[in-house]
């Protein structure tokens, strides 16, 4: 792996994927809002191209890309490492952010010749900062550096919630901030305990030194609870629905599809990479139990909502729960099924990211067109905006797990692993969760395509290009359903069981 470590291509790719969004922010500050459109036109395609190239190189080489910053080896130095899941996450992030950027261009554009507006300038700076922070999370190998990236992500995401202003949105943003700061404090306390016990925070070195003892368990508990707070896993989800209620559609799409996945990614790093010795304990079962509770609670709450955005928000609470079913299944003693569960968990994340981004964008278009998002008053709206409601329905198929959607393949892989490993309770939860998801999806579609007492009226024209962007994301969620029903090769690159031959 020495060649991959010192490769100039590896260094260029991994540094560029972090720096390019930052360059965009600096260009905004230096040139001002007059050149905002041109800056975005240059930075977004370039960042997407670098992310795609990184994923292609990792996949083609079959081994992680590693770049040692400044030539200083860990634990003194910083290493950037792109393994299979990092590369896949960066590509999915790039696709969704670029799609959301195209969607938001109409709402957050800087009019030519007009005075500089605050909202477009802030929105694009936050999106670029969020993109860079997510990539830093995916590439980081040190738990403290990951904490820094996590904080950057938080401070980029919170202002998106209250970008439109208003008392309710500011309160929601403050609640989000308080939960996020609590999670950060717990995470930082855990890293301090680990450093005091083992003298390093490098993930690879920790995996070689850490062993089950009291200080390890306390640190793992603190860090996990802190990250669960940021992931909005039940019962720590209280900040998420209010945050979505008043946020712009583009902000909600990024928050649900990507931001909460960043902290989940760190939980995976912690349990699978930094502390693999804790996998055969009660911890993974507890995480899956919380995930199962989230699926049931979030689905029931979604069924009870009267506003479309809140329904989609509680659906996010439910769908996040499926991700945590991966932990006991991918850490089971029976190794023949762990790779299947591992692939199913990540495919669930990818399909949910595409589907939920599409649903929030569709919900935003519906609210813009009708002037409200009250579900009971959607009667007949499906005939006025058929493409938007088709987008909502396609994305909903993935959440339900209907073939040939990506959600179906993900849930089938998790279901197969749970049955094969004799963990029937998770199989039952997956089936019940799918039925409940069908209930709240068809609640919206049934109302939209049934004539109401009062005919709906379009109060604001909706751009066809924005509808096409949302529809494309929903199609992406469906296309993931053509993924082979077997462990994905790229997701196996750099996994702990083969780390000995791939890390310095």
Beta strands, then each sheet from edge to edge (+ up, - down):
strand 1: 65-69
strand 2: 78-82
sheet 1: 1+ 2-
end
